[in-house]
Amino acid sequence: MTDQIDQETGSSSFTGPSNRVTILIPDESGNLIQAGLVDNIADGERIWSARFIGDRGYLVTFEMIDPLWVLDLTDPFNPVILGELEVPGVSTYIHPINENTLLTIGIGPGVGGLGLDWSTTQVSLFDVSDPSAPNLADSMKLTPAYTDSRCEDVRHCGWSWSWSEATYEHKAFTYWSPDSILAVPLSTYRYLYDEWGYSGYEYVSKLMLVDVDVENQTLGGHGEIDHSSFYNQEDGDTNWWHGYSTSIRRSIFMGDFVYAFSALGISVHNTEDLVVTEVLEIPGQEQPFGQDSTESEDMESEGQNCNDEAATDCVD
């Protein structure tokens, strides 16, 4: 972000974000010095994601629509922009499938393709075989929400905006190249009401799997893994204590199986048909999140037997 100074009045004015890519190389003393610079990239926008692969650089900037920029870094003293593509929504993470294909995740577009729809996660496949003319091969919108007897439209079912940790943490983005499958977590929640009013939350915690056809450059749904039952228990204790961490946090493919990990459970599924082969529940916390530890210790000491030599605070 920069300020411009009016030479006549001396006043400054905000000009918005300014984006650049700087190439540094070591000098004879081992200190980094600037070799090349690409400046004035999408002035007024900001960089949401970047990836550097060999002699290529890829940037995504955004203000109201998402341009993908392709940079040639072959000559570190003269980096140049090769191509640009404007697409709706924004990509917040870029994953290279091969030298000609990029797989990205981000936020879906708003009404009319402008702005962002924060209730939708979007996966996109880009063909960059011609760096001067990058192409959006396919895109797919993902949402964990569903309809039921109370509503026929997801937007009117009471669900909050959904989110995926993979949009800001690359460790939650799992691409399994042997089967060309992408796995990303998606979560949402809604309020529940009974005759007395508000009665709690209902959580949706899923791992969405996407088939990535690199040859035909298409995306398709492979299926989903659902951990929601771990967080919607009838007794309400787990529901209350763990509502802050209901998402599937990580996934991993091993052999013919995919493993999904969340705070209260692990599930193992056959990769081809997602049939569950094993479920392991993880014990929850022994006290509500945020309860003062000294309060817990006092409660424990009150229950100690005075005949116990280790008891330090007890009542006969």
Buried (B, 14 or more C-beta within 10 A) or exposed (E): EEEEEEEEEEEEEEEEBBBEBEBEEEEEEEEEEEBBEBEEBBBEBBBBBBBBBEEBBBBBBBBBBBBBBBBBBEEEEEBEBBBBBEBBBBBBBBBBBEEBBBBBBBBBBBEEBEBBBEBBBBBBBBBBEEBEEBBBBBBBBBBBBEEEEEBEEBEEBBBBEBBBBBBEEBEBBBBBEEBBBBBBBBBBBBEEEEEEEEEBBBBBBBBBBBBBEBEEBEBEEBBBBBBBEBBBBEEEEBBEBBBEBBBBBBBEBEEEBBBBBBBBBBBBBEBEEBEEEEBEEEEBEEEEEEEEEEEEEEEEEEEBEEEEEEEEEEEE
